[in-house]
Amino acid sequence: MDLAELIGLRPVPCGGLLVALTRRCPLSCAHCSTDSSPTAAERPDAGQLLRFVGSFGDRDRPEVVMLTGGEPLLLPELAARLAALARAAGSRVALLSGMFFARDGRVPDRIMRTITALDHFSASLDVHHEREVPRAGVFSALRAVLDAGIPVSVHLTGTGPDDPYLADAVADVRRVFAGRVPLLVNEIRPLGRARGLAPATPPGPDGTLAAPCALAAWPVVAFDGTVAACCNQWTVDRRPVPAHLRLGHIAADDWPAVRARALGSPVLRLLRAVGPQRLHARYTSAPAPSGYCRSCHALADRPDVLTGAARDASGRVGAALDHITTQTQLAAGPAALLRRMGCGRYAHLVERQEEAGPAGERAGGFTGGPAAGPSAGEFSGGPAAGPSDGGLSGEPFGGRSGAPPAGHPAGGLSGEPPAPPTVLSAEVLSGEPPAPRTAQSAEGFSGAPAAGQPAVGGGGPRGGRARGRSRPGSPTAEPPAQGRAGQPAAGRPAVPDAGFRTAPVTRRPVTATPAAEPAVPPGARPTAPPPAQRPVEDRSRG
């Protein structure tokens, strides 16, 4: 399983599960977003975790389980047992490590046995980690993991796109591994011990535009066993978790129950589609609290918002809205998502670069250089502002920097000119996803036209680790993927979202009908899309 496939699943509701095995870590990095340390003792009960992961079913399991911490490889046997249970149900398993064991460049046998039970291994690297674990040792350990047939990636963290450390580290990874190792590059956010290292982030949108929240897609098992709907570290650590963001506890709930709550919640559906500040603007006259994430937490005390969400996003209508939101982001691809959630200059490096030419060059620019900018046609009039805090341990699927995953991407991969989106109405009354249509009225939840998405079929086989097995209900079996090397099958991964079973989604252009020739249903009032705007990303802690 490659990094691009893993990140590509990030917008899919319940497409993944984040599991924090422990808050303890042998390192004491100054920028740690989870306040991990050698003395931290908080961790979920191992027996409860095993029971919870053992409740995955073949038809309802998450596509990927991400093990993180703290340092998950402090518990290698538990990580291996969880991986075996998840993979037995058909899930794939990834793990992110701070590489504490690699000071001398070796991977201890006990840890290598766990790593070889995974589908993807990620190493965290930044100036703070390098003060405790040298870069050369990390690279030597990663070579050993690659030689064992496990796909790897490097997660870099810096102060911003102009950070010379990032430029040097990116170039070094590209030189040493010759494009075999993709990168996810993030910026330090004011979380945990990094509160004094990073500036406060600017305010987000005012609610007139949709600013979808990608953090509300994957459930998170927190350090005390609570299951939250959001991987924002502020939410993960807050007690009590706001009621609309609490999905249960591994002591009392199994995965099917947690999944049903996450997929069926009207307010979570709307958070994923339009974001919290749009909900305040739509359903209440009271002003939303300042800050993207603070405005989400405040929804628990706004019964008028919760009532409106239940009225408008329950049942098949809400499921269809969730489906459209997910397919829009899947069609845009992982690099487009990372332009909103990470360090945009390096977003294109999420893809493996083995096709690169000599000296690390690639089509469309030099490796490690700026990625292509956002597309001109953005979802809901502009790129969505991101949540104010980072994901669990700060990266898109359990990293360490505090980088905030943001809303709808709308561009293609770096170096590819994105196709202009077709405008769809958000007022979907059918339980089935609509096929792409020409511009129509968008007087629904978002307050602005939503980007189009390709029509997809149902019941397709899953890629990656499937090795020729078809999913239940699939008409045909997929040819075997390319084995343990982690090469994903062609096209986008088959993923469950909002109750729909989808075939692999291929990235293909969506042709927009000229605005001068909209197709308007009889009796409908045509509405022209608003001018493109670019709301400021909200990165404040709220």
Number of C-alpha atoms within 10 A of each C-alpha: 27 25 26 22 22 24 19 24 28 26 31 26 31 30 26 27 28 27 26 25 28 25 25 23 23 18 20 18 21 16 26 26 30 25 19 24 17 13 11 14 13 17 17 20 15 15 11 17 20 18 17 22 25 18 19 21 16 13 13 19 26 29 24 26 27 22 27 26 29 32 26 22 28 19 14 17 14 18 24 20 15 23 26 20 19 24 22 14 19 23 25 25 28 26 28 27 24 27 26 19 19 21 18 14 20 17 21 11 9 11 17 17 14 20 23 18 18 22 26 26 25 23 20 20 24 24 19 16 21 16 12 16 22 18 22 14 19 25 20 17 23 27 17 15 19 17 11 14 16 21 26 26 23 25 22 23 31 23 18 17 19 11 12 12 17 25 15 12 19 22 15 15 20 24 13 13 16 18 20 18 25 26 27 28 30 31 26 26 32 26 28 20 17 20 17 13 14 14 14 16 18 14 18 23 23 19 21 16 27 34 33 30 30 30 29 29 27 27 27 29 28 27 22 18 23 23 26 28 29 26 34 31 23 24 24 27 17 10 9 10 20 17 13 21 25 21 24 20 19 24 15 11 17 19 25 15 13 22 22 15 18 26 19 20 21 25 26 27 30 27 26 26 29 26 34 31 29 25 26 24 18 18 16 14 9 9 12 21 16 17 24 30 26 21 20 23 20 15 23 15 12 14 12 14 20 18 13 16 23 17 12 16 22 16 14 17 19 30 26 27 26 28 25 27 30 25 21 21 27 30 24 24 24 27 29 29 29 29 26 24 29 28 25 24 20 26 28 29 26 26 21 18 20 15 13 16 14 8 11 18 16 16 12 12 14 14 23 24 18 17 24 24 17 21 20 18 21 22 31 29 23 25 30 30 29 31 33 31 32 35 33 34 30 28 26 30 30 27 29 32 34 34 34 34 31 31 30 34 30 33 30 25 26 25 15 13 15 22 18 19 26 24 28 22 22 24 17 18 13 13 15 15 21 19 11 18 19 19 28 23 22 21 13 15 24 27 21 26 28 29 28 29 27 23 13 17 13 15 21 24 27 28 28 25 23 22 17 16 18 19 21 12 12 16 12 13 16 18 14 16 20 16 15 19 20 20 16 23 24 12 14 21 24 23 26 26 25 25 17 18 20 21 20 22 21 16 15 14 16 17 15 17 16 10 14 8 9 17 15 15 10 6 6 10 10 14 15 16 18 12 11 15 15 15 20 17 24 25 27 23 23 20
